[in-house]
Amino acid sequence: MIIDINFIGLIIASIMASAVPLILASCGELITERSGVLNLGVEGMMIIGAISGFALMTVTGSLIIAVFGAMLAGVLISTIFAFLTQTLITNHVATGLALTIFGIGISAMIGKNFVGIPGKEFPVFFEGLKDTIPLLGPILFGHSIVFYFAFALPFVTSYFLKKTKIGLIVRAVGDSPESASNQGINVKLVRYACILYGGAMSGLAGAYLSMIYTPQWIENMTGGRGWIALALVVFSTWNPIKILIGAMIFGGLTIIQFHMQAIGVRIPVQFLTALPYIVTIIVLVVISRDSRKIRLSTPSSLGKSFHKDN
Amino acid sequence: MNTNLKISNVTKIYPGCIANDNVSLEFNSGKIYALLGENGAGKSTLVKILSGVIIPDEGKIYLNENNLKLNSPLDAKKNDIGMVFQHFNLFETLSVFENLIIDSDEQRESLREKIDTIMKKYNFSIDLDIPILNLSAGQKQKVEIIRCLIRNPKVLIMDEPTSVLTEQETSELFLSLKKFSEEGILIIYITHKLKEVMQLCDEVAVMRRGKLVSVSEIKNENIESLANKMVGQNLKTIKKKKAKTSSDQLIKITNLNFTSEDPFETNLMDINFSVNRGECLGIAGISGNGQSELFQVLSGEIISEKNSIEFNNNYIGDLSPQERREYLMAFSPEDRLEQAAIPQMKIFENVALNNFKSSNFFNNGLINENKIKEHSKKIISDFNVNTDNIELKSQFLSGGNLQKLIIGRELITSPDLLICFNPTWGLDVGAINYIHETLIKINEQNKSIILISTDTDELLKLSDKISVIHKGKLSKIMNAEEVTSEKLGILMGGAN
């Protein structure tokens, strides 16, 4: 069997494409969690983003409105979460789970009218350059704007947290909301902003799925990616670069096990399907086991409600 | 320029309690003011109002004749009022520099220069690039002070600053405060420690139950007069009678080691000591030098080698706290609400918690509520817990009452050995007195105590023998009469 080097490039590109929604949702959730808020509603926000993007695209015909509309939908649904957990001081875990259930339900309801409608082609960049460089060509060129954005995001997020004042404030709020409040930082405002940002990124991740990755609407099409994104955040110990690594491993194994199933490798299908989950978690646990670093990067107030008393 | 700060008719009411009742006070720069009072007297509420954390129901604050609107901590900062809180307002996982830059508008480089200048001027030495959680309490406090100084404050408020400091650190702090005062910063010093007021301050305002009781100059006061004003009654001074030396050994620790997997815990190295019946062994040290690990090893929260702890001729190093209790050991941990009691549970439920086997609280797996309630009422009356409602959730008891309840719960089974860790931390004078009396009584009944404490005065008052723990190692064991607080301070700092 002759393997074309560009074929390997294409496989790597497809792995990267499958990692995009995980990276987007994880990096969004990472900012939310760094501010001390545990939002388990990622899956729900993603699927709302997916149906909103697809529906707006079909109705308005505009891809730009669709993409930004999906992000806005993510923001809106996360506003519910923010209002409940930050203003009404409800429990983060229960509220997040409710958000996911709500998101899956309402997306199925809206989506009924959109089943079976074909999607639109999403413009890609540098299509012509694909064949100019062997191997790297298909990896670097011919992708959508969301793809490039997703691969820049972990680095931007890392820079934001480490080097900018606002990033420092987000980390401070996640470390100790009481101290932050006593320092004159508006904890609720910061947490609201981080929750809404997480919502926008989940919405974008959903839109990527329904508009670019598999351009169509299928009920429950996020298929647990939101939960994987959540797990990536925790097992990466809140480190955006490790999220990138984790998402690539997960995406890679998902694609490879499909190919293995297709070739007919004699390993039980169930094991192959479970493989990406197991390996991703093992790898992330192994690369993140420095307990000192864990302590330093874990938001100490994660999941705890903060109520300012007067 | 002179600074004049005026508090005028400030009132703050919480449901069921008047925290500040029409308080008026005036301060002028150049002097150090003490705000003295027991826990719950309202001094913390008052300074939180000054620093914008709490908004008063009534009353006004004037700084140099300007009426200040303090609706948030930011307002206080903008008006040059700096505050160092009792519980540090630091971000443990961020670096020292990140903690300082977070509320500053300056550029990194110029802020670094400014911090370096401040540190040089006042002889502070702190590595700016390590996380806060690697600092000692004294260093953390310096970070807080630097944070205030960066803004060139007119007023600096210190809320119970010495509760976590050693003798040396305290005298260093006092030197700095005097220097600040000479430079024209108005210092307000909140405390319930009378000795410090006499040492440091020029004027003292005493608060009791939300009301201002007196304002006077230090030269007209002494420790007794202040104590009586603070408590509102005459306090008797307690003294321990010299215990008769017994040679009957109760507990012996041999070559005890503990290596933690958590890098932020302290390892215990080669601990050896013994305690005789009727004796109190005090263990001094700056917090974070292995005290909590030592307490956990002694109580059985951390299991060690079987032979390393010999109690009443039994080897018990590998037993759990519950099993150790059956050998008549009792424990009073440091954190009353986290380790000793469960805050959301009622008083009588908490009483039942340490008495699973030896009591008749449970019949065939069912709770015998009447028995427990009877027992709880006995503890409450025997140990002077100021409540008659045993259905009250423990979190609503004051620190002093909760500590009395915990000590009572431990002692009512008349154990041979009580191990306690900072039993009077954060309590007011009345409660401290009561706990101290109780501990002395235990010794008089020929029972023993291991007292791990960061309060040197307490140790000198109660112990027969004293050792100092530093970085997980114990110093040699000294007779209490031969020890002074200065000597302890030196050992606590790690010198020989």
Interface residues (C-beta under 8 A of the other chain):
Chain A: K165 L168 I169 R171 A172 D175 S176 E178 S179 A180 S181 N182 Q183 G184 I185 S291 R292 R295 L296 S297 T298 S300 N310
Chain B: S51 G52 V53 I54 I55 S72 P73 L74 K77 F85 F88 N89 L90 F91 E92 T93 L94 E98 N99 I101 I102 D103 P131 L133 E261 D262 P263 F264
